Amino acid sequence: MIITLKKGAPQQEIDKIIHEFESKGLAVSMIQGTDYNVFGVVGDTTIIDDRIVSANKYVENVTRIAAPYKKANRLFHPEDTVVNCGGVKIGGQEKIVVMGGPCSVETKENLMTIAQGVKEAGGRMLRGGAYKPRTSPYAFQGLGKEGIDYLCAARKEFGLPIVSELMSIDKVDEFEEHVDLVQIGARNMQNFDLLKAVGKMTKPVLLKRGLSNTIEEWLMSAEYIMAGGNENVILCERGIRTFEKYTRNTLDLSVVPIIKNRSHLPIVIDPSHATGDWRLVESMALAAIAAGADGLIVEVHNDPEAAWSDGAQSLTIEHFKTLVEKGKKIAQVVGREI
């Protein structure tokens, strides 16, 4: 971190600022100029709030040399992180993991049909919402614990680890016991109390990017989880809100190489929520594989027209099978496999 003081800052104030940093275990190097005094701060500067430093009337500018996230930073962790999700490993340079399943768990029979289709098509994990955050309070909110029970039954029957969304701290114990990969949805990406809670869990976390959040804010949310002790975090890009109306959101595939460069964490793409249109899902999924994504999470339903939620963006089982087959070919081109 580099801090520039305004011209004429009194020595007493300079000494006070330096002492404050040194008291936190940081090393300070001072450069005295004719017009400005500049000093560099070295050490774990994540404990420093830029805004508090900038509030000092004698401070001209505060510049960070390294990103404020440390545990999620590739600079401090050069090797790719591989996360074990109930026996399925996500991350690294070889396997690309495809997850499929309904937006919402509806009935046990329906879920079993979809799970069987996902398994036979080549999917390796089953997704399904038991607790659903919905824009409208009148929309279907999920089956709750009953939905989790159905997911567990499908896992037992077909051997597919399950991923489901955790919405509140009071359900942490339930998810710790039953769910293989705990999803934190886009709306909760900056629910910091929830992030702290999952940071204490032993189960891996799928962290979706917020609707209007920057990449750094997303990585800082991952840092919250990792700082709590849970370093098994997978990032998930699901589209961001822009001015465009032809898609539900705008899928930012540029985040894949950016994340690969800046972080060691695996990244998964959700083309279903990103586009909101099943006709766009396959092409975006294949593009994600080509871009270097470590996995896909796709909404699949045996009868999308009758789905209780998000049927318009759900693939049929047959379409999902086609996607996986095409994905295998793209994966070969980039030196990986599904």
PEBEL-V405820 format. One record per helix or strand of 3 or more residues. SS is the DSSP state (H for helix, E for strand). FROM is the first residue (numbers start at 1). LEN is the number of residues. If there is no record, write none. Layout:
# PEBEL-V405820
SS;FROM;LEN
SS;FROM;LEN
This chain:
# PEBEL-V405820
E;2;4
H;11;12
E;27;6
E;37;6
H;45;3
H;50;5
E;59;5
H;74;3
E;83;3
E;88;3
E;97;5
H;108;14
E;125;3
H;145;14
E;161;5
H;169;10
E;181;4
H;186;3
H;192;7
E;204;5
H;215;13
E;233;5
H;254;9
E;266;4
H;271;5
H;278;14
E;295;6
H;304;3
H;311;3
H;317;17
